[in-house]
């Protein structure tokens, strides 16, 4: 999917060894046709809104310790707090003995979840949007869903990049508290020392497969903020050595030091001894190897395995010589909050698989807006009256950002008709407060060519803003070119005939303050 051009490329591999060329080609074409047909079907997806989340940018509740959260998303850890703290103390003994400099210990949480993995993914990207989002379904066996903040490794042409992320603080309840937490994080000697050590480890990993003298630290100890926590992050780059491939790069860097420790092999042995269960997918790598040789991958963090009516998610903390066991336990809890919040939200937005409704169908938005949006998604055109009602729904204070975005995107993807724009124009004009002006000048607003990207023409919006301010506006326009209709097409719907003398045009301007 090309996010800039808003276009989707559908590719089907044709394996020549599977039969005659024509048969293989026909099979691939059928696969593409099936995907196109499926994409054309209306998606049965409930709208995700802030009302479901009950969370704002600041003032977030503690997702795991909130009693309401516990009721909606019961969970338990494979570590009792005291057991986790004893494991931290044991790890510190290994550090003092010289076995390792750092080791990352994690705990696993388990929760009931019988919902759709896609619902959980959509809630997770709403709660905790991250650079790497994934929803991987492995048949009926299990699904892996996550929103990882951390790159494992990236290779574009011969440019190697690793972005170590280590050092954590919770987000503040206010902007001022958030800034204070960030300053405290950067000033903490323990966090700084741990991060610098992991940057050195990343430099060593990159250097194993890079040309001599090309390894650079291009960013050092910046702050990145996510929904519930903030981290210290740096960036390490290099140039891939001739003869090495993306597979060599992943082999040289896996597992990431930020989720294992240093040195890696001994740290992994200690992890195997102290953690209660095998990690499975957690702290692995998720990404792709391209046919062009490129690689992009993330560390499997902030992710959950959904299997047999259960959700398993994991979070950890880096242990060094002066770590406080209670603080490290709290850090792992902070990292898990977003997952628990998204799981709770996903169980509320639609009925569960066993048929028990967890919310009423009408909750979370205007039912008329939902119906109109679904019609647009199916490619149906609205008449002028329905289009006016459509705008009224969008301007309703109860409409959420997600609902407005879905509605406008559906209209843009379908392609607006002159009847729809005329109905919207009338509704906008009826809602505008006319401020009569003594100025007699006509303002002509020109188009921007934005219709080629299937976005609404800014000149149309400008015309209504100017008209609402009381200035007479003459919106020039032509017939449909790159979009479904042009300004002149809308004008013809609004007024009988598109050829008008200046006197007639002036009368219209005087009466309605705007000609769309």
C-alpha positions as CSV (number, residue, x, y, z in Angstrom):
1,X,0.0,0.0,0.0
2,X,1.4,3.4,-1.0
3,X,0.4,5.8,1.7
4,X,1.4,8.8,-0.4
5,X,-0.5,8.0,-3.5
6,X,-3.2,6.0,-1.6
7,X,-2.9,3.1,-4.0
8,X,-2.8,-0.7,-3.4
9,X,-0.7,-3.1,-5.4
10,X,-1.9,-6.7,-5.4
11,X,0.7,-9.3,-6.2
12,X,0.4,-13.1,-6.7
13,X,3.5,-15.3,-7.1
14,X,3.4,-17.6,-10.1
15,X,5.5,-20.7,-9.4
16,X,6.6,-22.0,-12.7
17,X,7.5,-25.5,-11.4
18,X,3.8,-26.0,-10.4
19,X,2.7,-26.8,-14.0
20,X,2.3,-25.4,-17.5
21,X,2.9,-21.6,-17.8
22,X,-0.7,-20.8,-18.8
23,X,-2.1,-22.8,-15.9
24,X,0.2,-21.2,-13.4
25,X,-0.6,-17.7,-14.8
26,X,-4.3,-18.3,-14.7
27,X,-4.1,-19.5,-11.1
28,X,-2.2,-16.4,-10.1
29,X,-4.8,-14.2,-11.9
30,X,-7.6,-16.0,-10.1
31,X,-5.9,-15.3,-6.8
32,X,-5.7,-11.6,-7.6
33,X,-9.4,-11.5,-8.7
34,X,-10.4,-13.1,-5.4
35,X,-8.5,-10.5,-3.4
36,X,-10.0,-7.7,-5.4
37,X,-13.5,-9.1,-4.8
38,X,-12.9,-9.5,-1.1
39,X,-11.6,-5.9,-0.8
40,X,-14.8,-4.7,-2.5
41,X,-17.0,-6.3,0.1
42,X,-18.1,-4.1,3.0
43,X,-16.0,-4.7,6.1
44,X,-17.8,-5.7,9.3
45,X,-15.6,-3.5,11.5
46,X,-17.0,-1.6,14.5
47,X,-15.7,2.0,14.8
48,X,-13.0,2.5,17.3
49,X,-13.5,5.8,19.2
50,X,-12.2,7.7,22.2
51,X,-15.5,6.9,23.9
52,X,-14.6,3.2,23.9
53,X,-11.1,4.0,25.1
54,X,-12.0,6.6,27.8
55,X,-8.4,7.9,27.6
56,X,-6.8,11.2,26.6
57,X,-3.3,12.3,25.8
58,X,-2.7,13.1,29.4
59,X,-4.4,12.0,32.6
60,X,-4.3,8.3,31.7
61,X,-5.5,5.7,34.2
62,X,-3.2,2.9,35.2
63,X,-4.5,0.2,32.8
64,X,-3.4,-2.8,34.9
65,X,-4.2,-1.4,38.3
66,X,-7.5,0.3,37.5
67,X,-10.3,-1.8,39.1
68,X,-12.5,-1.3,36.1
69,X,-9.8,-2.6,33.9
70,X,-9.3,-5.7,36.1
71,X,-13.1,-6.4,35.7
72,X,-13.0,-6.1,31.9
73,X,-9.7,-7.7,31.3
74,X,-8.8,-10.2,34.1
75,X,-5.2,-11.2,33.8
76,X,-2.4,-12.7,35.9
77,X,1.4,-12.9,35.7
78,X,3.6,-15.9,35.7
79,X,5.6,-14.0,38.4
80,X,4.4,-13.0,41.8
81,X,6.0,-9.5,42.6
82,X,8.2,-11.1,45.3
83,X,9.3,-13.8,42.9
84,X,10.2,-11.3,40.2
85,X,12.2,-9.2,42.7
86,X,14.1,-12.4,43.8
87,X,14.9,-13.1,40.2
88,X,16.3,-9.5,39.9
89,X,18.5,-10.1,43.0
90,X,19.8,-13.3,41.5
91,X,20.6,-11.5,38.2
92,X,22.5,-8.9,40.2
93,X,24.6,-11.6,41.8
94,X,25.6,-12.8,38.3
95,X,26.5,-9.2,37.4
96,X,28.6,-8.8,40.5
97,X,30.3,-12.1,39.7
98,X,31.3,-10.8,36.3
99,X,29.1,-13.1,34.2
100,X,27.3,-10.2,32.5
101,X,27.0,-6.5,32.5
102,X,23.3,-6.5,32.0
103,X,20.4,-9.0,31.6
104,X,16.8,-8.3,30.6
105,X,14.2,-10.2,32.7
106,X,10.6,-10.3,31.7
107,X,7.2,-11.6,33.0
108,X,4.3,-13.0,31.0
109,X,0.7,-11.9,31.5
110,X,-2.3,-14.1,30.6
111,X,-5.8,-12.9,29.9
112,X,-9.1,-14.4,28.6
113,X,-9.7,-13.1,25.0
114,X,-12.1,-14.7,22.6
115,X,-12.4,-11.8,20.2
116,X,-11.2,-11.1,16.7
117,X,-7.4,-10.5,16.4
118,X,-8.2,-7.7,13.9
119,X,-10.3,-5.9,16.5
120,X,-7.4,-6.1,19.0
121,X,-5.0,-4.8,16.4
122,X,-7.2,-1.8,15.6
123,X,-7.6,-1.0,19.3
124,X,-3.8,-1.4,19.9
125,X,-2.9,1.0,17.1
126,X,-5.5,3.4,18.6
127,X,-4.1,3.0,22.2
128,X,-0.4,2.7,21.4
129,X,0.5,3.7,17.8
130,X,4.1,2.6,17.1
131,X,6.5,2.5,14.1
132,X,5.9,-1.2,13.6
133,X,2.3,-2.5,13.7
134,X,1.4,-6.1,12.8
135,X,-1.5,-8.6,12.8
136,X,-0.4,-12.0,11.7
137,X,-2.9,-14.9,11.6
138,X,-1.5,-18.4,11.4
139,X,-4.7,-20.2,10.4
140,X,-6.8,-21.5,13.2
141,X,-3.8,-22.2,15.4
142,X,-2.9,-18.7,16.8
143,X,-2.5,-15.0,15.9
144,X,0.3,-12.6,16.7
145,X,-0.6,-9.0,17.2
146,X,1.6,-6.1,18.2
147,X,2.8,-2.5,18.1
148,X,6.5,-2.5,18.5
149,X,8.4,0.7,19.2
150,X,11.8,-0.7,18.4
151,X,13.5,-1.5,15.2
152,X,15.6,-4.7,15.2
153,X,17.5,-4.0,12.0
154,X,17.0,-2.3,8.7
155,X,18.9,-2.7,5.4
156,X,18.1,-0.4,2.4
157,X,20.4,-1.0,-0.5
158,X,23.7,-1.2,1.5
159,X,22.7,1.1,4.3
160,X,22.5,-0.7,7.7
161,X,20.5,0.8,10.6
162,X,19.9,-0.2,14.2
163,X,18.0,1.9,16.7
164,X,18.6,0.7,20.3
165,X,15.9,1.7,22.7
166,X,16.7,1.4,26.4
167,X,15.8,3.5,29.5
168,X,12.1,3.9,30.5
169,X,9.9,6.2,32.4
170,X,6.1,6.4,32.6
171,X,4.3,9.2,30.8
172,X,3.3,12.1,33.0
173,X,-0.2,13.0,34.0
174,X,0.3,16.6,32.7
175,X,2.6,18.1,30.1
176,X,4.8,19.5,32.8
177,X,5.1,16.2,34.6
178,X,5.8,14.5,31.3
179,X,8.8,16.9,30.7
180,X,10.0,16.3,34.3
181,X,9.9,12.6,33.7
182,X,11.9,13.0,30.5
183,X,14.5,15.2,32.2
184,X,14.8,12.7,35.1
185,X,15.3,9.8,32.7
186,X,18.1,11.6,30.8
187,X,19.8,12.6,34.1
188,X,19.6,9.1,35.7
189,X,23.2,7.7,35.8
190,X,22.0,4.2,35.8
191,X,19.8,4.7,32.7
192,X,22.5,6.5,30.9
193,X,25.2,3.9,31.6
194,X,22.8,1.1,30.5
195,X,21.9,2.9,27.3
196,X,25.5,3.7,26.4
197,X,26.5,0.1,26.9
198,X,23.7,-1.1,24.6
199,X,24.7,1.5,22.0
200,X,28.2,0.1,22.1
201,X,26.8,-3.4,21.7
202,X,24.8,-2.2,18.6
203,X,27.9,-0.7,17.1
204,X,29.7,-4.0,17.6
205,X,26.9,-5.9,15.9
206,X,26.7,-3.6,13.0
207,X,30.5,-3.6,12.6
208,X,30.5,-7.4,12.2
209,X,29.0,-7.1,8.7
210,X,29.9,-3.5,7.8
211,X,32.8,-1.9,5.9
212,X,35.5,-0.8,8.2
213,X,35.2,2.9,9.2
214,X,31.5,3.2,8.2
215,X,29.9,2.6,11.6
216,X,28.4,5.8,13.0
217,X,26.2,6.9,15.9
218,X,23.9,9.4,14.1
219,X,21.6,10.1,17.1
220,X,22.5,9.7,20.8
221,X,20.2,9.6,23.7
222,X,17.0,11.2,22.3
223,X,13.6,10.8,24.0
224,X,10.8,9.0,22.2
225,X,7.3,9.0,23.7
226,X,4.6,6.4,23.4
227,X,1.1,6.0,25.0
228,X,2.2,4.9,28.5
229,X,6.0,5.1,28.6
230,X,8.9,7.1,27.2
231,X,12.3,5.7,26.2
232,X,15.9,6.8,25.5
233,X,16.8,6.0,21.9
234,X,19.9,6.3,19.7
235,X,20.6,5.4,16.1
236,X,23.6,3.4,14.7
237,X,24.3,3.1,11.0
238,X,26.9,1.4,8.7
239,X,27.5,0.2,5.2
240,X,27.0,-3.5,4.5
241,X,30.2,-5.2,3.5
242,X,30.6,-6.6,0.0
243,X,29.7,-10.3,0.0
244,X,27.3,-10.0,3.0
245,X,23.5,-10.2,2.7
246,X,20.5,-9.3,4.7
247,X,20.5,-12.8,6.2
248,X,24.0,-12.2,7.4
249,X,23.0,-8.9,9.0
250,X,20.0,-10.5,10.9
251,X,22.2,-13.4,12.0
252,X,24.9,-11.0,13.3
253,X,22.4,-8.8,15.2
254,X,19.9,-11.4,16.6
255,X,18.8,-11.3,19.3
256,X,18.9,-7.6,20.1
257,X,21.0,-6.6,23.1
258,X,18.1,-4.5,24.4
259,X,16.0,-7.6,25.0
260,X,18.7,-10.0,26.1
261,X,21.7,-8.3,27.7
262,X,25.5,-8.2,27.4
263,X,27.3,-10.3,26.6
264,X,24.4,-11.9,24.8
265,X,25.1,-15.7,25.1
266,X,25.6,-15.7,28.9
267,X,22.7,-13.3,29.3
268,X,20.4,-15.7,27.4
269,X,21.6,-18.6,29.6
270,X,20.7,-16.5,32.7
271,X,17.3,-15.6,31.2
272,X,16.6,-19.3,30.6
273,X,17.4,-20.1,34.2
274,X,15.4,-17.2,35.9
275,X,12.3,-16.7,33.7
276,X,9.4,-19.0,34.5
277,X,8.5,-19.9,30.9
278,X,10.1,-19.9,27.4
279,X,9.7,-16.6,25.7
280,X,8.2,-17.9,22.4
281,X,7.6,-15.0,20.0
282,X,8.4,-12.3,22.6
283,X,11.7,-10.5,21.9
284,X,12.1,-12.2,18.6
285,X,12.1,-10.3,15.3
286,X,9.2,-9.6,12.9
287,X,9.7,-8.2,9.4
288,X,10.5,-9.0,5.8
289,X,13.3,-10.0,3.5
290,X,12.7,-8.4,0.1
291,X,13.5,-9.8,-3.3
292,X,15.6,-6.7,-3.8
293,X,17.8,-7.7,-0.8
294,X,16.3,-5.1,1.6
295,X,15.4,-6.0,5.1
296,X,13.2,-4.2,7.6
297,X,12.3,-5.8,11.0
298,X,11.3,-4.9,14.5
299,X,11.7,-6.5,17.9
300,X,8.6,-8.4,19.0
301,X,7.7,-6.1,21.8
302,X,4.2,-4.9,23.0
303,X,2.8,-7.9,21.3
304,X,0.3,-10.7,22.2
305,X,-0.2,-14.3,21.2
306,X,-3.9,-15.1,20.8
307,X,-4.6,-18.8,21.2
308,X,-7.4,-21.0,22.4
309,X,-9.4,-18.1,24.0
310,X,-6.3,-16.6,25.7
311,X,-4.1,-13.7,25.2
312,X,-0.4,-13.9,26.3
313,X,1.7,-10.7,26.4
314,X,5.0,-10.1,28.0
315,X,7.1,-7.1,29.2
316,X,10.6,-6.8,30.8
317,X,13.2,-4.6,32.3
318,X,17.0,-4.3,32.0
319,X,18.8,-5.4,35.1
320,X,22.2,-3.8,36.0
321,X,24.4,-3.8,39.1
322,X,22.5,-1.0,40.9
323,X,19.0,-1.9,39.8
324,X,16.2,-1.6,42.4
325,X,14.0,-4.8,42.2
326,X,10.8,-3.0,43.0
327,X,11.5,-0.3,40.3
328,X,12.3,-3.0,37.7
329,X,9.0,-4.7,38.5
330,X,7.2,-1.4,38.1
331,X,8.9,-0.8,34.7
332,X,7.7,-4.1,33.3
333,X,4.2,-3.3,34.5
334,X,4.3,0.2,32.9
335,X,5.3,-1.4,29.5
336,X,2.4,-3.9,29.7
337,X,-0.3,-1.3,30.3
338,X,-1.0,-0.5,26.7
339,X,-1.5,-4.2,25.9
340,X,-4.0,-4.6,28.7
341,X,-5.8,-1.4,27.7
342,X,-6.2,-2.5,24.1
343,X,-7.4,-6.0,25.1
344,X,-10.0,-4.5,27.4
345,X,-11.1,-2.1,24.6
346,X,-11.3,-5.0,22.0
347,X,-13.7,-7.0,24.2
348,X,-16.1,-4.0,24.4
349,X,-16.5,-2.9,20.8
350,X,-18.4,-6.0,19.4
351,X,-20.0,-9.2,20.6
352,X,-17.7,-12.0,21.6
353,X,-17.6,-15.2,19.6
354,X,-19.9,-17.0,22.1
355,X,-22.6,-14.5,21.2
356,X,-22.6,-12.5,24.5
357,X,-22.9,-8.8,23.7
358,X,-20.5,-6.6,25.5
359,X,-21.9,-3.4,24.2
360,X,-25.1,-2.2,22.6
361,X,-25.0,-1.9,18.8
362,X,-25.9,1.8,18.9
363,X,-23.2,2.7,21.4
364,X,-20.2,4.7,20.2
365,X,-21.6,6.9,17.5
366,X,-24.5,8.2,15.3
367,X,-26.3,5.2,13.7
368,X,-27.3,7.4,10.7
369,X,-23.7,8.3,10.1
370,X,-22.8,4.6,10.4
371,X,-25.4,3.6,7.8
372,X,-24.4,6.4,5.4
373,X,-20.8,5.5,5.7
374,X,-21.5,1.8,5.0
375,X,-23.4,2.7,1.9
376,X,-20.5,4.8,0.7
377,X,-18.2,2.0,1.4
378,X,-20.4,-0.3,-0.8
379,X,-20.1,2.3,-3.6
380,X,-23.6,3.6,-3.4
381,X,-24.4,7.2,-4.3
382,X,-26.3,9.5,-2.0
383,X,-29.1,11.8,-3.2
384,X,-29.0,15.6,-2.3
385,X,-31.1,15.2,0.8
386,X,-29.1,12.3,2.1
387,X,-25.8,14.2,1.4
388,X,-27.1,17.1,3.4
389,X,-27.9,14.7,6.3
390,X,-24.5,13.2,5.9
391,X,-22.9,16.6,6.5
392,X,-25.1,17.2,9.5
393,X,-23.9,14.0,11.0
394,X,-20.3,15.0,10.5
395,X,-20.9,18.3,12.2
396,X,-22.7,16.6,15.1
397,X,-20.6,17.2,18.3
398,X,-21.1,13.5,19.1
399,X,-19.3,12.3,16.0
400,X,-15.8,11.0,16.8
401,X,-12.6,11.7,14.9
402,X,-12.5,8.1,13.8
403,X,-16.1,8.2,12.5
404,X,-15.5,11.4,10.6
405,X,-12.3,10.1,9.1
406,X,-14.1,6.8,8.0
407,X,-17.0,8.7,6.5
408,X,-14.8,11.2,4.5
409,X,-12.5,8.5,3.4
410,X,-15.4,6.4,2.1
411,X,-16.7,9.3,0.1
412,X,-13.3,10.1,-1.3
413,X,-12.6,6.5,-2.3
414,X,-16.1,6.1,-3.9
415,X,-15.8,9.4,-5.8
416,X,-18.2,12.2,-5.0
417,X,-21.1,13.0,-7.4
418,X,-22.4,16.4,-8.3
419,X,-25.6,15.6,-6.4
420,X,-23.6,14.7,-3.2
421,X,-21.5,17.9,-3.4
422,X,-24.6,20.0,-4.1
423,X,-26.4,18.5,-1.0
424,X,-23.3,19.1,1.1
425,X,-23.0,22.7,-0.2
426,X,-26.6,23.5,0.6
427,X,-26.2,22.0,4.1
428,X,-23.0,24.0,4.7
429,X,-24.7,27.2,3.4
430,X,-27.7,26.7,5.6
431,X,-25.5,26.3,8.7
432,X,-23.2,29.2,7.9
433,X,-23.8,32.5,9.7
434,X,-24.1,35.2,7.0
435,X,-22.2,38.3,7.9
436,X,-23.3,40.9,5.3
437,X,-20.4,43.0,4.1
438,X,-20.4,46.3,2.3
439,X,-17.7,45.1,0.0
440,X,-18.9,44.6,-3.5
441,X,-16.0,42.7,-4.8
442,X,-16.3,39.2,-6.0
443,X,-13.6,36.7,-5.0
444,X,-12.7,34.0,-7.4
445,X,-11.0,30.9,-5.8
446,X,-8.9,28.7,-8.0
447,X,-8.5,25.0,-7.7
448,X,-5.4,23.2,-6.6
449,X,-5.4,20.0,-8.7
450,X,-5.8,17.9,-5.6
451,X,-8.5,15.8,-7.1
452,X,-5.7,13.7,-8.8
453,X,-5.0,12.4,-5.3
454,X,-8.7,12.0,-4.5
455,X,-8.7,14.7,-1.9
456,X,-11.3,17.4,-1.6
457,X,-10.4,20.6,-3.5
458,X,-9.2,23.3,-1.1
459,X,-10.8,26.0,-3.1
460,X,-14.3,24.6,-2.4
461,X,-13.6,24.8,1.3
462,X,-12.1,28.3,0.9
463,X,-15.2,29.5,-0.9
464,X,-17.5,28.5,2.0
465,X,-15.1,30.1,4.6
466,X,-15.2,33.4,2.7
467,X,-18.9,33.2,2.2
468,X,-19.4,32.6,5.9
469,X,-17.4,35.7,6.6
470,X,-19.9,37.7,4.5
471,X,-17.8,38.2,1.4
472,X,-19.4,37.5,-2.0
473,X,-17.7,34.6,-3.6
474,X,-17.7,33.4,-7.2
475,X,-16.3,29.9,-7.3
476,X,-15.0,29.3,-10.9
477,X,-14.9,25.8,-12.1
478,X,-15.1,23.4,-15.0
479,X,-16.6,20.1,-15.8
480,X,-15.3,16.8,-14.3
481,X,-11.7,16.2,-15.2
482,X,-9.7,14.0,-12.8
483,X,-12.5,13.7,-10.3
484,X,-16.1,12.5,-10.6
485,X,-17.5,16.0,-11.0
486,X,-16.4,19.6,-11.3
487,X,-17.5,22.9,-9.9
488,X,-19.7,23.7,-12.9
489,X,-21.4,20.3,-12.5
490,X,-22.3,21.2,-8.9
491,X,-23.5,24.6,-10.0
492,X,-25.8,23.1,-12.6
493,X,-27.4,21.0,-9.9
494,X,-27.9,23.9,-7.5
495,X,-29.2,26.4,-10.1
496,X,-31.1,25.8,-13.4
497,X,-28.6,26.1,-16.2
498,X,-24.9,26.7,-16.0
499,X,-24.8,29.7,-18.4
500,X,-25.7,32.9,-16.6
501,X,-25.2,36.5,-17.3
502,X,-23.4,38.7,-14.8
503,X,-26.6,40.2,-13.6
504,X,-28.1,36.8,-12.8
505,X,-24.9,35.8,-11.1
506,X,-24.9,39.0,-9.0
507,X,-28.5,38.2,-7.8
508,X,-27.5,34.8,-6.7
509,X,-24.5,36.1,-4.9
510,X,-26.7,38.7,-3.1
511,X,-29.2,36.1,-2.0
512,X,-27.0,33.2,-0.9
513,X,-23.6,34.9,-0.5
514,X,-21.9,32.0,-2.3
515,X,-21.8,30.2,-5.6
516,X,-20.1,26.8,-5.2
